[in-house]
Structures are given as C-alpha cells and as structure tokens.
Amino acid sequence: MRTIHPQFITDTEGKNISVILPLEEYEALLEELEDIEDVRAYDESNIVNDDSIPIDEAFKIIEGERKKKS
C-alpha cells in the first residue's frame, strides 16, 4: 500500500474539511485510480455476452471496407 502524507485543513471547530497532498503523491494516486478503472473496464468487458470478435479480425474487416470505398 502506498504511503501518503496528508495535511488537513480544519474549520473553526477543528473538523477536517480538506486535504493537502504533495503533488507527487496526488499524481501517483490519480495514476493508480486510472489503472483500477482500466481493470474494472476490462472485467466488465469480459462479463458482457455480445458477439465480439478478435481485434485482428476486426482490423481485417475495417481494411476490407476501406478498400471497397477507394
């Protein structure tokens, strides 16, 4: 697990209302979130039962359509 070093901004009652992170830690967290989103999207794509085809076959179809239009 990543170690972060947050600093908190509090209101007049001492309640935490905001967080400040070093820029490097913030950017690293954003990158990790993007990775997690990619994994989630991949997992969801494997659940969907549609008529998908391999990417190589899709490229062949697209290229064939492009040649027909030329």
C-alpha positions, 0 to 999 in steps of 0.5 A: 500500500502506498504511503501518503502524507496528508495535511488537513485543513480544519474549520473553526471547530477543528473538523477536517474539511480538506486535504493537502497532498504533495503533488507527487503523491496526488499524481501517483494516486490519480495514476493508480485510480486510472489503472483500477478503472482500466481493470474494472473496464476490462472485467466488465468487458469480459462479463458482457455476452455480445458477439465480439470478435478478435481485434485482428479480425476486426482490423481485417474487416475495417481494411476490407471496407476501406478498400471497397470505398477507394 
